[in-house]
Amino acid sequence: MSAEDDGPKSAYELAMERLRKQDAESGGGLAPLTPRQRAEIAEVRSFYEAKSAECEVLHQSSMRRTLEPEARAELEAQYRRERERLASERDGKIERIRRGPA
């Protein structure tokens, strides 16, 4: 018995164990990235970092011009949705790059 087998395991440890087992069974796991994939991922991250910065600047500008609490709350909600959309797009593109050509 190893030291890992002693004592109760947290839900996180159990989940990670299951995922490792699934990866081993499916032959899965992430393949190493090629230099081209790394460059494409860096480009995607850079692009979305710039878009996020632009979104932040526009949001701050709008917030400075708006005094009504309801309008400010709506601007905050729009800003949050936009950030989530950008992050989702970025993550989707990175995942497609990682999977490689279909």
C-alpha positions in Angstrom: 0.0 0.0 0.0 1.3 3.4 -0.9 1.0 6.6 1.1 -1.7 7.8 -1.3 -4.0 4.9 -0.3 -4.0 5.8 3.4 -6.9 7.8 4.8 -10.0 9.2 3.1 -9.7 11.1 -0.1 -11.3 14.4 -1.0 -13.8 14.7 -3.8 -11.1 16.5 -5.8 -8.7 13.6 -5.4 -11.4 11.0 -6.3 -12.4 13.0 -9.4 -8.8 13.4 -10.5 -8.3 9.6 -10.0 -11.3 8.9 -12.2 -10.1 11.3 -14.9 -6.6 9.7 -14.9 -8.2 6.3 -15.2 -10.4 7.4 -18.1 -7.4 8.9 -19.9 -5.4 5.7 -19.5 -8.3 3.6 -20.8 -8.9 5.8 -23.8 -5.3 6.3 -24.6 -6.1 10.0 -24.1 -4.1 12.7 -22.6 -2.9 15.8 -24.4 -0.3 15.3 -27.1 2.6 17.7 -27.0 2.0 20.9 -28.9 3.9 21.6 -32.1 5.8 24.9 -32.4 3.1 26.0 -34.9 0.3 25.2 -32.4 2.2 27.1 -29.7 2.6 30.2 -32.0 -1.1 30.0 -33.0 -2.2 29.8 -29.3 0.0 32.7 -28.4 -1.5 34.7 -31.2 -5.0 33.9 -30.1 -4.2 34.8 -26.5 -2.6 38.0 -27.6 -5.6 39.0 -29.7 -8.1 38.3 -26.9 -6.0 40.1 -24.4 -6.1 43.2 -26.6 -9.8 42.8 -27.1 -10.3 42.5 -23.3 -8.2 45.6 -22.7 -10.2 47.5 -25.3 -13.4 46.3 -23.6 -12.1 47.4 -20.2 -11.3 50.9 -21.5 -14.7 51.3 -23.1 -16.4 50.1 -20.0 -14.5 52.5 -17.7 -15.3 55.4 -20.1 -19.0 54.5 -20.0 -19.0 54.2 -16.2 -17.4 57.7 -15.8 -20.2 59.2 -17.9 -23.0 57.4 -16.2 -24.3 58.4 -12.8 -27.6 56.6 -12.4 -27.3 53.4 -10.3 -29.6 51.3 -12.6 -27.7 52.3 -15.7 -24.4 51.6 -14.0 -25.6 48.1 -13.0 -26.7 47.4 -16.6 -23.3 48.6 -17.9 -21.6 46.2 -15.4 -23.8 43.3 -16.5 -23.0 44.0 -20.2 -19.3 44.2 -19.4 -19.4 40.9 -17.5 -21.2 39.2 -20.4 -18.7 40.6 -22.9 -15.8 39.4 -20.9 -17.3 35.9 -20.6 -18.0 35.9 -24.4 -14.5 36.8 -25.2 -13.1 34.2 -22.8 -15.4 31.6 -24.3 -14.4 32.4 -27.8 -10.7 32.4 -26.9 -10.9 29.0 -25.1 -12.8 27.5 -28.0 -10.2 28.6 -30.5 -7.4 27.4 -28.3 -9.1 24.0 -27.9 -9.5 23.7 -31.7 -5.8 24.5 -32.2 -4.9 21.9 -29.6 -6.9 19.2 -31.3 -5.1 19.9 -34.5 -6.4 19.6 -38.1 -9.5 17.5 -38.5 
